[in-house]
Amino acid sequence: MQLAPVQTLPARLSRRGADVLPGVLITAAIALVSTGIGAVVPILGSAVPAIIIGVLLSLVRPRIMAGREQLNTRIQPGFAYSGKFLLQLAVVVLGVQLSIGAIAKVGLESLPIMLTTLTVCLVGAWLLGRMLRTERRLTTLIGVGTGICGASAIAAVSPVIGAASAEIAYAVSTIFLFNILAVLIFPLTGHALAMDPHTFGLFAGTAVNDTSSVVAAAGVFSTAALGYAVVVKLVRTLMIIPISIGLSVYEAKRDAAGQRLTGRRIAKLVPWFLIGFVIVAIINSLGVIPPGPREFLVHASVFLIAMALAGIGLSTDIPALRRAGWRPLALGGMLWILVTLTSLATIAVTDAIGA
């Protein structure tokens, strides 16, 4: 009897695959289109077009599916699968962009700035969120998206806190708006402050949220700033791990009605995809992944995020977005300014100390 689940596993996986395949194919098609858009307009990347296309299709889907309830029922599981499992899988594959050597070298210089900006951002999100009366999960998503790495951090944290599709969509869109402003304003700021490429790379890597926007901002400033900015940004991605674990513990305490959190319970709270993220980063550090497959996995992680965000967009509750109103957008703007000023101030202080 104990072997029954193993014996029936192939059949169950086959049925599950058949259930989610139609919707997954739709999210893959959207991801292909959004990847093409991102190639033509690099500042957009592929994640934002994917979620925008998904949201737009969710608006017209009731009309398209009128009288086709059976088809609508067939495609819905694939949207949910993309928005959850593929999102988590994308976080695992993101680990291939990091190595222990790069983390150690860049981390020594950038860690004080990263920790300062992240702390200020999270504390600011909590205080400003309470002041603006924004919904708790949406405040968390905007806070970690601004403080860590945009859509990737939102992707990692959303399943931990049980965020709804509408909250994820609003958070990603808010982060994107201020990424665009950063790409336009940060290079001008860097030149106005007479930053050298190294300093600007540190500034962009710690104050711009999404990787594509870091690339765009640093590339506009100078080619010399680009490489360092990207490495700083990837090291900053590691902050996903302690923040997600902390949120897992916090959510468990909220749901546990006062139960004591033992070491074993805390270990069970660590999301599987974060463990996978660390394992992949360690494997990449050992140099056992050849350049070709590694490059493929880097592109695969970006494509999986686009598929996941397409699924989230297609599942978005548009009326819930309207009900959220202007407050989350105001929160995102305040946090963006706060992180930018904190990064500049911390860089100035550390430079003064180093001098």
C-alpha positions as CSV (number, residue, x, y, z in Angstrom):
1,M,0.0,0.0,0.0
2,Q,2.9,2.4,0.8
3,L,4.1,2.0,-2.8
4,A,0.8,3.0,-4.4
5,P,1.6,6.7,-4.6
6,V,4.9,5.9,-6.3
7,Q,3.3,3.4,-8.7
8,T,0.6,5.9,-9.7
9,L,3.0,8.9,-10.0
10,P,3.5,8.7,-13.8
11,A,-0.3,8.6,-14.3
12,R,-0.8,11.5,-11.9
13,L,1.9,13.6,-13.6
14,S,0.5,12.8,-17.0
15,R,-3.0,14.0,-15.9
16,R,-1.5,17.1,-14.3
17,G,0.5,17.9,-17.4
18,A,-2.7,17.5,-19.6
19,D,-4.5,19.8,-17.2
20,V,-2.0,22.7,-17.3
21,L,-0.6,22.4,-20.8
22,P,-3.2,24.6,-22.6
23,G,-2.7,27.5,-20.3
24,V,1.1,27.0,-20.1
25,L,1.3,27.2,-23.9
26,I,-0.5,30.5,-23.8
27,T,1.8,31.9,-21.2
28,A,4.8,30.6,-23.3
29,A,3.4,32.4,-26.4
30,I,3.1,35.6,-24.4
31,A,6.6,35.2,-23.1
32,L,8.0,34.8,-26.6
33,V,6.3,38.0,-27.7
34,S,7.5,39.9,-24.6
35,T,11.0,38.6,-25.1
36,G,10.9,40.0,-28.6
37,I,9.7,43.3,-27.3
38,G,12.5,43.3,-24.7
39,A,15.1,42.7,-27.4
40,V,13.8,45.7,-29.4
41,V,13.4,47.9,-26.3
42,P,15.9,46.7,-23.7
43,I,14.8,49.2,-21.1
44,L,11.5,47.3,-20.9
45,G,13.0,43.8,-20.4
46,S,10.6,40.9,-20.9
47,A,8.9,40.7,-17.5
48,V,6.9,44.0,-17.8
49,P,5.6,43.4,-21.3
50,A,4.6,39.9,-20.2
51,I,2.5,41.1,-17.3
52,I,1.0,44.0,-19.3
53,I,-0.1,41.7,-22.1
54,G,-1.5,39.2,-19.6
55,V,-3.5,42.0,-17.8
56,L,-4.8,43.3,-21.2
57,L,-5.9,39.8,-22.2
58,S,-7.6,39.3,-18.9
59,L,-9.6,42.5,-19.6
60,V,-10.9,41.2,-22.9
61,R,-11.1,37.5,-22.0
62,P,-14.7,37.6,-20.7
63,R,-15.8,38.8,-24.1
64,I,-13.6,36.3,-26.0
65,M,-14.7,33.4,-23.8
66,A,-18.4,34.3,-23.8
67,G,-20.2,31.1,-24.5
68,R,-17.0,29.1,-24.3
69,E,-17.0,28.3,-20.6
70,Q,-15.5,24.8,-21.1
71,L,-12.5,26.3,-22.9
72,N,-12.0,28.9,-20.2
73,T,-12.0,26.2,-17.6
74,R,-9.4,24.2,-19.6
75,I,-6.9,27.1,-19.8
76,Q,-7.2,28.5,-16.2
77,P,-5.1,25.8,-14.4
78,G,-2.2,26.5,-16.7
79,F,-2.3,30.2,-15.8
80,A,-2.2,29.4,-12.1
81,Y,0.6,26.8,-12.7
82,S,2.7,29.4,-14.5
83,G,2.1,32.0,-11.9
84,K,3.1,29.8,-9.1
85,F,5.4,26.8,-9.9
86,L,7.2,28.4,-12.9
87,L,7.7,31.5,-10.8
88,Q,9.4,29.4,-8.1
89,L,11.4,27.4,-10.7
90,A,12.6,30.7,-12.2
91,V,14.0,31.7,-8.8
92,V,16.0,28.5,-8.6
93,V,17.5,29.0,-12.0
94,L,18.5,32.6,-11.2
95,G,21.2,31.1,-9.0
96,V,23.2,30.3,-12.1
97,Q,24.1,34.0,-12.4
98,L,26.1,34.0,-9.1
99,S,29.4,32.6,-8.0
100,I,30.9,32.5,-4.5
101,G,34.1,34.3,-5.7
102,A,32.1,37.3,-7.2
103,I,29.9,37.4,-4.1
104,A,32.9,37.6,-1.8
105,K,34.8,40.2,-3.7
106,V,31.9,42.6,-4.5
107,G,30.1,41.9,-1.3
108,L,32.9,43.3,0.9
109,E,32.6,46.6,-0.8
110,S,28.9,46.8,-1.5
111,L,27.5,45.0,1.6
112,P,27.3,48.1,3.9
113,I,25.5,50.0,1.2
114,M,23.1,47.1,0.4
115,L,22.3,46.5,4.1
116,T,21.7,50.2,4.8
117,T,19.5,50.7,1.8
118,L,17.5,47.5,2.4
119,T,17.0,48.3,6.1
120,V,15.9,51.9,5.4
121,C,13.6,50.6,2.6
122,L,11.9,47.9,4.7
123,V,11.5,50.1,7.8
124,G,10.2,52.9,5.5
125,A,7.8,50.5,3.8
126,W,6.4,49.5,7.2
127,L,6.0,53.1,8.5
128,L,4.8,54.6,5.2
129,G,2.5,51.6,4.5
130,R,0.8,52.2,7.9
131,M,0.6,55.9,7.2
132,L,-0.9,55.4,3.8
133,R,-3.0,52.4,5.0
134,T,-1.9,50.2,2.1
135,E,-2.7,46.5,2.3
136,R,-0.1,44.5,4.2
137,R,0.9,42.0,1.5
138,L,1.1,44.8,-1.2
139,T,3.2,46.9,1.1
140,T,5.6,43.9,1.6
141,L,5.8,43.3,-2.2
142,I,6.6,46.9,-3.0
143,G,9.1,47.1,-0.1
144,V,11.1,44.0,-1.1
145,G,10.8,44.9,-4.8
146,T,12.2,48.3,-4.2
147,G,14.8,47.2,-1.6
148,I,16.2,44.1,-3.4
149,C,15.7,43.4,-7.0
150,G,12.3,44.3,-8.5
151,A,10.3,41.5,-10.2
152,S,12.7,38.8,-9.1
153,A,12.2,39.6,-5.4
154,I,8.5,40.0,-5.9
155,A,8.6,36.5,-7.6
156,A,10.4,35.0,-4.6
157,V,8.4,36.6,-1.8
158,S,4.9,36.4,-3.3
159,P,4.3,32.6,-2.7
160,V,5.9,33.0,0.8
161,I,3.3,35.6,1.9
162,G,0.4,34.2,-0.2
163,A,0.0,37.3,-2.3
164,A,-2.9,37.6,-4.8
165,S,-2.4,38.0,-8.5
166,A,-3.7,41.6,-8.4
167,E,-1.2,42.5,-5.7
168,I,1.7,41.0,-7.6
169,A,0.6,42.8,-10.8
170,Y,0.3,46.1,-9.0
171,A,3.7,45.7,-7.3
172,V,5.5,44.8,-10.5
173,S,3.9,47.7,-12.4
174,T,4.8,50.2,-9.6
175,I,8.5,49.0,-9.5
176,F,8.7,49.3,-13.3
177,L,7.5,52.9,-13.4
178,F,10.3,54.0,-11.0
179,N,12.8,51.9,-12.9
180,I,12.1,53.9,-16.0
181,L,12.6,57.1,-14.0
182,A,15.9,55.8,-12.7
183,V,17.2,55.0,-16.1
184,L,16.4,58.6,-17.2
185,I,17.6,60.4,-14.1
186,F,20.4,58.3,-12.6
187,P,23.0,58.8,-15.4
188,L,22.4,62.6,-15.2
189,T,22.8,62.5,-11.5
190,G,26.0,60.5,-11.8
191,H,27.5,63.0,-14.2
192,A,26.3,66.0,-12.1
193,L,28.0,64.5,-9.0
194,A,31.2,63.8,-11.1
195,M,31.0,60.0,-10.2
196,D,33.6,57.7,-11.7
197,P,32.4,54.5,-13.5
198,H,33.2,52.4,-10.4
199,T,31.2,54.6,-8.1
200,F,28.3,54.9,-10.5
201,G,28.2,51.1,-10.9
202,L,27.9,50.8,-7.1
203,F,25.2,53.4,-7.1
204,A,23.2,51.9,-9.9
205,G,23.6,48.3,-8.6
206,T,22.3,49.3,-5.1
207,A,19.6,51.8,-6.0
208,V,18.0,50.5,-9.3
209,N,15.6,47.6,-8.8
210,D,15.5,45.4,-11.9
211,T,18.5,43.9,-13.7
212,S,17.5,45.2,-17.1
213,S,17.1,48.7,-15.7
214,V,20.5,48.5,-14.0
215,V,22.0,47.5,-17.4
216,A,20.2,50.4,-19.1
217,A,21.2,53.0,-16.5
218,A,24.8,51.9,-16.2
219,G,25.1,51.6,-20.0
220,V,23.9,55.1,-20.6
221,F,26.4,56.4,-18.0
222,S,29.4,54.6,-19.5
223,T,30.4,51.1,-20.7
224,A,33.0,51.0,-17.9
225,A,30.3,51.2,-15.2
226,L,28.2,48.4,-16.7
227,G,30.1,45.3,-15.6
228,Y,30.5,46.3,-12.0
229,A,26.9,47.5,-11.7
230,V,25.6,44.2,-12.9
231,V,27.7,42.2,-10.4
232,V,26.6,44.4,-7.5
233,K,23.0,43.9,-8.6
234,L,23.4,40.1,-8.7
235,V,25.0,40.1,-5.3
236,R,22.1,42.2,-4.1
237,T,19.8,39.5,-5.3
238,L,21.1,37.2,-2.5
239,M,19.2,39.4,0.0
240,I,16.1,37.5,-1.3
241,I,17.2,34.5,0.9
242,P,17.2,36.0,4.4
243,I,14.2,38.2,3.7
244,S,12.1,35.3,2.4
245,I,13.1,33.1,5.4
246,G,12.3,35.9,7.8
247,L,8.9,36.5,6.1
248,S,8.2,32.7,6.2
249,V,8.8,32.7,10.0
250,Y,6.7,35.9,10.4
251,E,3.8,34.4,8.4
252,A,4.0,31.2,10.3
253,K,3.8,33.0,13.7
254,R,0.7,34.9,12.4
255,D,-0.9,31.6,11.4
256,A,0.3,29.5,14.3
257,A,-1.9,31.1,17.1
258,G,1.0,31.4,19.5
259,Q,2.7,28.0,18.8
260,R,6.4,28.0,19.6
261,L,8.7,28.0,16.6
262,T,11.2,25.2,17.1
263,G,14.3,24.7,14.9
264,R,12.6,21.9,13.1
265,R,9.6,24.1,12.3
266,I,11.8,26.9,11.1
267,A,13.7,24.6,8.8
268,K,10.4,23.4,7.3
269,L,9.5,27.1,6.6
270,V,12.4,27.6,4.2
271,P,10.8,27.5,0.8
272,W,12.2,24.7,-1.5
273,F,12.9,27.2,-4.3
274,L,15.3,29.2,-2.1
275,I,17.2,26.0,-1.2
276,G,17.4,25.3,-4.9
277,F,18.6,28.8,-5.6
278,V,21.5,28.4,-3.1
279,I,22.4,24.9,-4.5
280,V,22.5,26.2,-8.1
281,A,24.7,29.2,-7.0
282,I,27.1,26.8,-5.3
283,I,27.3,24.5,-8.3
284,N,27.9,27.5,-10.6
285,S,30.7,28.6,-8.2
286,L,32.5,25.2,-8.7
287,G,32.8,26.0,-12.4
288,V,31.2,22.7,-13.5
289,I,28.6,24.4,-15.7
290,P,30.1,25.0,-19.1
291,P,29.6,28.5,-20.6
292,G,27.1,27.3,-23.2
293,P,24.6,25.6,-20.8
294,R,25.1,28.4,-18.3
295,E,24.2,31.0,-20.9
296,F,21.1,28.9,-21.8
297,L,20.1,28.7,-18.1
298,V,20.5,32.5,-17.7
299,H,18.1,33.1,-20.6
300,A,15.8,30.3,-19.4
301,S,15.4,32.0,-16.0
302,V,14.4,35.3,-17.7
303,F,12.0,33.4,-20.0
304,L,10.4,31.5,-17.0
305,I,9.9,34.8,-15.2
306,A,8.1,36.2,-18.3
307,M,5.9,33.1,-18.5
308,A,5.1,33.3,-14.8
309,L,4.2,37.0,-15.0
310,A,2.1,36.3,-18.1
311,G,0.2,33.8,-16.0
312,I,-0.2,36.2,-13.2
313,G,-1.4,38.9,-15.6
314,L,-4.0,36.6,-17.1
315,S,-5.2,35.7,-13.6
316,T,-5.3,39.3,-12.4
317,D,-8.4,40.6,-10.7
318,I,-8.8,44.0,-12.4
319,P,-11.5,45.3,-10.0
320,A,-9.1,44.6,-7.1
321,L,-6.4,46.7,-8.8
322,R,-8.9,49.6,-9.1
323,R,-9.8,49.3,-5.5
324,A,-6.1,49.5,-4.5
325,G,-6.1,53.1,-5.8
326,W,-3.2,55.6,-5.7
327,R,-1.8,54.8,-2.3
328,P,0.5,51.8,-3.3
329,L,1.9,54.0,-6.2
330,A,2.6,56.8,-3.7
331,L,4.3,54.2,-1.4
332,G,6.5,53.0,-4.3
333,G,7.5,56.6,-5.2
334,M,8.4,57.4,-1.6
335,L,10.5,54.3,-1.2
336,W,12.3,54.8,-4.5
337,I,13.3,58.3,-3.4
338,L,14.3,57.0,0.0
339,V,16.5,54.2,-1.4
340,T,18.1,56.6,-3.9
341,L,19.0,59.2,-1.3
342,T,20.2,56.5,1.2
343,S,22.4,54.9,-1.4
344,L,24.0,58.2,-2.3
345,A,24.5,59.2,1.3
346,T,26.0,55.8,2.2
347,I,28.4,55.9,-0.7
348,A,29.5,59.4,0.3
349,V,30.1,58.3,3.9
350,T,32.0,55.1,3.0
351,D,34.1,57.0,0.5
352,A,35.0,59.6,3.2
353,I,35.9,56.9,5.7
354,G,37.9,55.0,3.0
355,A,39.8,58.2,2.2
